Amino acid sequence: MWIFFAWFSRDRCQSDGEQRAALRRLQEYQTPLIPEGWSHHRVEGDGWGVHLAHAELNGWRWPLFHETEHSAAVSLGVPIGAPGGSTPHTMAGRLLQGQEIHTEVVPPFALLALDRRSPRFALQQDWLGMARVFEYSSQGVVALSNRPTLLPAFFGDPVRPDETGWSHYVASGHFGGTSSPVHGVRLLAPGERLTGAKRPNGTWNLTHHQRTSLDDFVAEGVGRQGGEHAVLDEAADGFTRVAASAAALRDGPVALGLSGGKDSRLIAAALIAAGVLPKFSTNIDHPTEGDVARSLTDLLMKHRGIEVEHRFVRVAESRTVHTESLPHRVLRLQSYYDHQFPSSYLERGARPSQLTKKQGEPVFSGAGGEIATAYWYPKTLDGTPTAARMEPLVTKCLSKEVPAEVQSPLVGERQRELGAHITRKAAALGVKGYQILDYAYMMERMRRWCTSAYSVGLITPFTTREFVQAAFAMRATDHHDRRIHMDLLKRLVPEWADVPFVSGPSSRSTAARIWDGDGVPEIRKMLDHAGGPLTRLMEADALRAVVQRCEEGCPKPADAAPLRQFAALAVAESALRPPTPTSATTPPAPASATTPPASASAASPSTPASPSAATSSPSWRARLRVPRRRGTSDAAAPERG
């Protein structure tokens, strides 16, 4: 966990007074979030600066900030999979020389390399874009951060919600394309690189470059269709490479969440075959998951004499979740992750008021394996549909979070634009038929939704270059038959291949639900005050029908997501309230919602939020005494309620 911020004067140099005021706002933003014991680093000059604050490394042998007399390297994450012998200094040197330093690294990871002699810098987003570095321009200055609300706050600009970004969030549970929660803030695209060189007048010449990205790996995989045995060998080698890299970067055991499903089982098999024995933990909110996971570890003892450490946990017990009110859980989650976390985590306990004190231990995750198991495919495959036939299916899969009748027409329009854009990109790479859904899953679900982006040590081997290429070298029918998983399981730990997988909810969950505790009455209050720029993205009448079912004691499983999404919108609407227009600064140009700057196509700009509409929303932040975002005027501060 870290807070990264950098700024470079592109068109004009800030005065000393402007720079002092901006740095004061940066400090005011960070102070409530950062616990004691964090490390703080800064390098600055006239018209530029780089700041990094981060949690204790907790045994990781990769400093997130490395400085020499003439250079500095800032790492956002640990480069799992980097070539042996890599150091921050050598990787930064290669980046400044224009080399590709990110192709072997498992996302998320970003690196900023600074040469103070020139001075010049290069910032590389990982090939999937999971490091989530955001960009914002104001007052002739370009700023970068992993926290989108910090960017306008640094300049004293209004922190306004982005209508396009939140439209995507309603439908999918995450922000789509390059959109963000905040108006004018853009996520750097997969593989995007930003370079800068200081001019004699003190300003910076900044250039965006498109480097190796997911698209390149997908195209290479498509070009290798027919060579399945070779790519399967390489996928297995990729898992081994990642396990060895994690061991080189940190001593001690690794952990793995072992479910009853396909993906974590294959990762566990790869680790065991590589001689790495993880500590297992299994979430038994669904009891069947625990039964299947226990049978797997029993087989290890029976066939190999291997006894493993295996914990069984409940992560969302009602008695622990509902010690905090629903609005408080929403506020904590949004503050901790700056609105970037899925609302499904509202059915777990409240996040702390400050960020974590230590970086995480190595934990392997099965996220991403869905691109090889027909996760978004229909049950029956119908040949190889054209891109035109696939487009509505892509849009449907990207909009699964809530039923269509709960989404406003604007949400549906934004999702159709995104679905069309993703489909066109996939088709241009040579991806055909149902595998376009796999591309959409990687580009949107893994890149924007996956929670691995927020923890050092949460390792996703299915996002190795080798596995992605293997997935697209196979055919849709292979995915439907789970061929990659089954072939590799039989090769790595054959005794596990015949144990049935748990697919979907196979037993009644004991986890807390959003309508438990104070959930329904609090959402009812939010609905009574709805009508602002975010809550109007969901249909109030359809939501009232959902709430009424819950009040009558007969909710449907599908009712949970609309309630979670609406609670997130209602609280964010109050948190991101625009100020009364007193600022003399010129608002930044809206960012593209779906494409990087180099793309020839551009999305429609976001519609600015209406101050009058936003002020009608309830003062959740004030009622729970959570500080408002810096950068909003006193006139816009919520009243105490």
Residue, then its C-alpha position, 0 to 999 in steps of 0.5 A: m500500500w502506498i500513496f504516489f504523487a508526481w507533478f511536472s510543469r508542462d506549460r508554465c512554472q508554478s510560483d513559489g507561493e503556488q507550489r507551497a500551497a499545493l504541497r500543503r494540500l498534498q500533506e493535508y490529504q495524506t495525513p488522515l490516511i497514513p498511520e505511524g511508521w510509514s516511510h516518506h520520500r520526496v525529490e523535487g526541483d523547480g517546476w516538478g516533484v515526486h513524492l512517495a509514502h508507503a507502508e513497511l516493506n515487511g521482509w520484501r527485498w525490493p525498496l519501493f524508493h531507491e536513490t543514488e546521487h544522480s537518479a531515483a527509482v519509484s516502484l509501485g509494487v514489486p516486480i514479480g517475474a522480473p529477470g534474475g538480478s534485477t534491482p531498482h537501479t538497473m531496471a530504472g536505467r533500462l527504462l531511461q534507455g527506452q527498453e521494455i522493462h515490464t513484459e516479463v513482470v506480473p501485473p500490477f507494477a509501475l516504475l518511475a525512473l528519474d535522472r536528475r542530471s538532465p533532468r528527465f524521467a520515464l514512467q511505465q504502466d504495466w502491460l495490463g494497466m493494473a498498477r492504476v496510475f492516473e493522470y490529470s492536467s490543471q494550471g499548466v501542470v501535469a500530475l500523476s497519482n495512484r489515488p484519483t481524488l488526490l489529483p484535483a485536490f492538489f491544485g485546489d480544484p473541485v473534486r467532481p464525480d465523473e458521470t461516464g466512470w460511474s455509469h460503468y461502475v453501476a453496470s459492472g462494479h468497476f470503472g471502465g476503459t480509462s475512466s475514473p471516479v473523478h471528472g478530468v482524471r484519466l487512467l493510463a492505458p495498458g503499457e502506456r509510458l510517459t516520458g519527460a525532459k526539462r526545457p531551459n525555461g523550467t517547463w517539461n516536454l512530456t510525451h506519451h508512448q504506447r509500449t508492449s501491452l496486453d494487445d501484443f500478447v493476445a495477438e501473439g497467442v492468436g498467431r500461435q493457434g495450432g501449437e497447443h503443446a508448446v504453449l502449454d509447456e510455456a504456461a507451466d514454465g511461466f508459473t514456475r518462473v513466478a514462484a521462483s521470482a517470489a521466493a527471490l524477492r522475499d523469504g518465508p512461506v507463501a500463501l494460497g486461497l484454495s477454493g473448490g474451483k478450477d483456478s486456485r487448484l491449478i495454481a496450487a498444483a503448479l506451486i507443489a510441482a515447483g517444490v513450493l509448499p504454500k500455506f492454504s486457507t479456504n473460505i467456508d462461507h460456502p461450506t462445499e468449498g471447504d469440503v472440496a479443498r479438504s479432499l485435495t489436501d487429503l490426497l496430497m497426504k495419501h499420494r505424496g505424504i505431504e502434510v500442509e498447513h490449511r486454515f478454514v475461515r469465514v470472511a463475512e460473518s454477520r456478527t462481525v460485519h454489522t458492528e458498523s453501520l452500512p453508510h460507515r462501511v461504504l465510507r471506509l471502503q471508498s476512503y481506503y481504496d479511493h472509490q476503486f474497490p468492488s461494492s461486494y466488499l460491503e458485505r464484509g467488515a469495515r475497513p480501517s480508518q487508516l491504510t495498512k501499516k505493513q505490506g502484505e506477505p506473498v499470497f498467490s491468487g487464481a484471479g485471471g484463470e477465467i480467460a481459459t475456462a469459458y467463464w463468460y461463454p454461453k452454455t452452448l457454443d454456436g460455431t464462430p460468431t462474427a464480431a457484429r454478433m459478439e458485440p451485444l454479448v460483450t456489452k451484456c457481460l460487461s454489464k452483469e453487475v445489476p439487471a438492465e431494468v435498474q440501470s438508467p438509459l445513460v448507463g446502457e448507452r455508455q456500456r454499449e459504447l464500451g462494448a463496441h470499442i472492446t469488440r473492435k479492438a479484439a477483432a483488429l487483433g485477430v481474436k474471433g468468436y467467443q474468445i472476444l469475451d476472454y479479451a473483454y474479461m482481461m481488458e476490463r474485469m482483470r484490469r479494473w476490477c481485480t483487487s490484486a492491484y492494491s496489495v504488495g504480495l498478492i500474486t496472480p500467475f494467470t497474468t503471466r505473459e506465457f499464460v495469456q498467450a496460451a489462452f489465446a493460442m487455444r480455441a473457444t472449444d478448448h476453453h469450454d472443455r477446460r483443456i488448459h486446466m485439465d492438461l496442466l493438472k494431469r501433468l503437475v498433480p494428476e491425483w487432483a484431476d478427477v476431483p469435481f470442481v465447485s462451480g457457482p454457489s453449490s451450498r447455502s452461504t452463511a455470509a452476511r448480505i447487504w440487506d442484513g442489519d441496518g442495510v435495508p433501512e439505511i438504503r431506504k433513507m438514501l432512496d428518499h434523498a436520491g436524485g443527484p448526479l450519481t444516484r440518478l444513474m439507477e432507476a429509483d422505482a426499480l430500486r424501491a421494488v427491490v427494497q420492498r421485497c427485502e422489507e417483506g423478508c423475501p429478497k432474491p439473490a439478484d437483489a444484493a448487487p443493485l442495493r450495494q451499487f446504490a449505497a456506493l453511489a449515494v455515499a460517493e455522491s456526497a463525498l464528491r460534491p462539487p463546490t460553488p463555482t468560485s475558483a478562478t482556475t480553468p477546469p481541465a479537459p475531460a479524459s477519454a472514457t474508453t481509449p488511450p490518448a494515442s487512439a484515433s477514436a475519442a469518447s464523449p466527454s463526461t457531463p459535469a455534475s450539477p451543484s444544485a443536484a448534488t447538494s440535495s443528497p444526504s450528508w453521510r460524511a458529515r453525519l459520520r464525521v468523516p472529513r470531506r475531500r480537500g479542494t472543495s470549498d467551505a460553501a460546499a461542505p455538508e452540513r452536520g446532520 
